[in-house]
Amino acid sequence: MKSLVLAASSAAVLSWVSSAALASFSYGVISYEDVADTFSPSPFRQFTPPAINNASEVAFAALLQRPVLALYRAPAGVGPLVPIADTTLTYNDLSSPTLNNQGLVTFRGNTYANTPPGSNQTIVTGSGGALTTVSAFAPGTAWTNDGGATVYHGYSGGGYPQIKVDNGGVVTPSSRPIRPDRAHHRIQTPPDAARIPS
């Protein structure tokens, strides 16, 4: 596998459009590959917690030098970063991603459109190219297993917190708009009859 060794006085160029894993270091029996960094003139300023699958592919969100948050998938070994989504058009915020063994990235993307309130919190999947919206009214982290089922924290049409599993298919908006005071990520107290016994 090719690697680029970084000297203390050198900087590696990393393009956000087409980038490569940067370097491979060895310290005794410990070694690692530099997938992305903030060394000048890198386009990256900061990273969210990354995800990794069994094939050593990595997914991460990064704040770019320009005020854009972008999400990428990095193939195992040296290779170009694959853009997944960013905040230039559809989304105004992206969560830290999760990544399954098929290379499918799952994340929460907050859209600019927010009618009814809370509907902008969407669960989205993609591996590069077209994205699939799994659900709206979903403020939490989501995971997609290798079979394609996605689990996430969402809300019922009445605004009650739920853990949901989506097995694919067409997203159908709820006919019952969520109440604005239940559109955010906080615990709601269900009716007495629905409470879990303590």
Summary of the structure (lengths in Angstrom):
residues: 198
radius of gyration: 19.5
end to end distance: 56.4
largest distance: 66.8
contacts: 555
relative contact order: 0.11
helix: 3%
strand: 36%
